[in-house]
């Protein structure tokens, strides 16, 4: 086997490994994007809930007696 053939084989192996790595990273990125979207949706729901509770606390009288009186 000549030096050029050996070099070509090494380059092909390197490209194959890099291709596999890129595919694995792409899969991981897709998974992480799904997680980010889930977290973003949850944060949006929690923000909405917080704002609703905040509005209710502003509308409530400050020194109202407890409801059992």
C-alpha positions as CSV (number, residue, x, y, z in Angstrom):
1,X,0.0,0.0,0.0
2,X,1.4,3.4,-0.9
3,X,1.7,6.4,1.3
4,X,-1.0,8.1,-0.7
5,X,-3.4,5.2,-0.3
6,X,-2.8,5.1,3.4
7,X,-3.3,8.8,3.6
8,X,-6.5,8.6,1.7
9,X,-7.8,5.8,3.9
10,X,-7.0,7.9,7.0
11,X,-8.8,10.9,5.6
12,X,-11.9,8.7,4.8
13,X,-11.9,7.3,8.3
14,X,-11.6,10.8,9.7
15,X,-14.5,12.0,7.6
16,X,-16.6,9.0,8.7
17,X,-15.9,9.7,12.4
18,X,-16.7,13.4,11.9
19,X,-20.0,12.5,10.1
20,X,-21.0,10.2,12.9
21,X,-20.2,12.9,15.5
22,X,-22.1,15.6,13.6
23,X,-25.2,13.3,13.4
24,X,-24.9,12.5,17.2
25,X,-24.6,16.2,18.0
26,X,-27.6,17.0,15.7
27,X,-29.7,14.4,17.6
28,X,-28.7,15.8,20.9
29,X,-29.4,19.4,19.8
30,X,-32.9,18.3,18.6
31,X,-33.5,16.7,22.1
32,X,-32.3,19.8,23.9
33,X,-34.5,22.0,21.7
34,X,-37.5,19.9,22.7
35,X,-36.6,20.4,26.4
36,X,-36.1,24.1,25.9
37,X,-39.6,24.4,24.3
38,X,-41.2,22.5,27.1
39,X,-39.5,24.7,29.7
40,X,-40.5,27.8,27.8
41,X,-44.1,26.7,27.7
42,X,-44.0,25.9,31.4
43,X,-42.5,29.3,32.2
44,X,-45.2,31.0,30.1
45,X,-47.9,29.2,32.1
46,X,-46.3,30.1,35.4
47,X,-45.9,33.7,34.4
48,X,-49.6,33.8,33.4
49,X,-50.6,32.3,36.7
50,X,-48.3,34.7,38.7
51,X,-49.8,37.7,36.9
52,X,-53.3,36.5,37.6
53,X,-52.6,36.0,41.3
54,X,-50.9,39.4,41.4
55,X,-53.9,41.0,39.9
56,X,-56.2,39.3,42.4
57,X,-54.1,40.4,45.3
58,X,-54.2,44.0,44.1
59,X,-58.0,43.9,43.8
60,X,-58.5,42.4,47.3
61,X,-59.1,44.8,50.2
62,X,-56.0,45.3,52.3
63,X,-57.6,45.0,55.8
64,X,-60.6,42.8,55.1
65,X,-61.7,40.7,58.0
66,X,-61.4,36.9,57.6
67,X,-64.4,35.4,55.9
68,X,-65.6,33.5,59.0
69,X,-66.6,36.8,60.8
